[in-house]
Amino acid sequence: MARPPRDDLAFIDAAARLWDETSHDVGYQSRLFAMTALPYKNPGDGLPVWERTNGGLTLSVEQGRPTKLPDGSWEPMGYPFGSIPRLLMAWLTTEVVRRRERMVDLGGTSFNEFSRQLNLQPDRSKNGVGRRLRAQTRRLLRAHISVEFHESRAGASQEAFRDVSIASAYDLWWSEAEPDQSSFLPSYVEVSERFFKEVMEHPVPIDMNAMRLLSGSPLRLDIYVWLTYRMSYLTRQSKIPWDALMAQFGSNAKSRSGIHRFQTDFAERLAQVCTVYRDANVEVSGYGVTLRPSLPHVLPKKRTFAIPASATKTSPPTAQPPKFVPDAHEPAAPEHVPGYIADLRAALPKGRTEAPMGPTDSTQ
């Protein structure tokens, strides 16, 4: 598939070709990235921690260790942001689920061939796709990702922490001079044990062709994965107010014009997603977005993703958060959360009442 089309007619034409396909190019995304998201734009190398907070829960991303240059100076690793890390994450998660192994072996695949698998057209320009893919791959795989929980009540405090970084090791080869040349040594990525367990137990089915078509906007990718996930379990109408959507998708807008801009941009991106995912029964209003039960974009298969004993250590089953769908008169409930956040919540005292909350972007 060529570069994602930019004009409306070309986009609709490409979406129509997907409608005519008899089967999906089934892939998977981590449930973590169905509920939370990486930065849309570069937060800046000087930022020590990028955060998204959900009540007492905080998802934190720290850039990897700086790189030492030949002259002895240090170059910041930087944060993963934009569409490329999202495509890479979907590809990596898909390979892990298909292989049922923590080790994703790229064999002697050339860097250009790998780029094309992500529907990125390689080039050799200074700021071309090739350089950006290499940079974003390193940033994503070397980022430190964690989740924390803090609560204080009745004179007592609770603090819990989980490291959910994506990769525990990697070895990638590429040639600046001959990007189409296969490497003599195999490239591989080894995902972390906790990330492996999460994606094997809770993979979110997606259409990789849809991801490629929508890849011109990281917000479209996030909306598509989120909508696909929500529709996979929705059993009755759910109304989501704009303030919850702004929190979910990382907008800190406070002014009337900023809020209006977010609503306009979100509605436009949502319409594009629904052009691809035609069965999604979605309505946008002044209140927010209404979701009604719809066919999943990728129909689930009766398949058990058993984790091989050799792939990870035995651990207790992941606690499942209760499902809750608010009606028009109830405040927005927190979204379903990944397994490792459910583990943290499972440790809470029984009978705790959670206030409505949603993720927000902040810095420290």
Helices and strands as residue ranges (DSSP letters): H 8-19, E 26-30, H 32-35, E 50-54, E 57-62, E 67-68, E 74-75, H 83-99, E 103-107, H 111-117, H 129-142, E 144-153, E 156-163, E 167-171, E 187-191, H 193-201, E 203-207, H 208-213, H 218-231, E 238-241, H 242-248, H 256-276, E 281-284, E 288-292, H 339-346, E 360-363
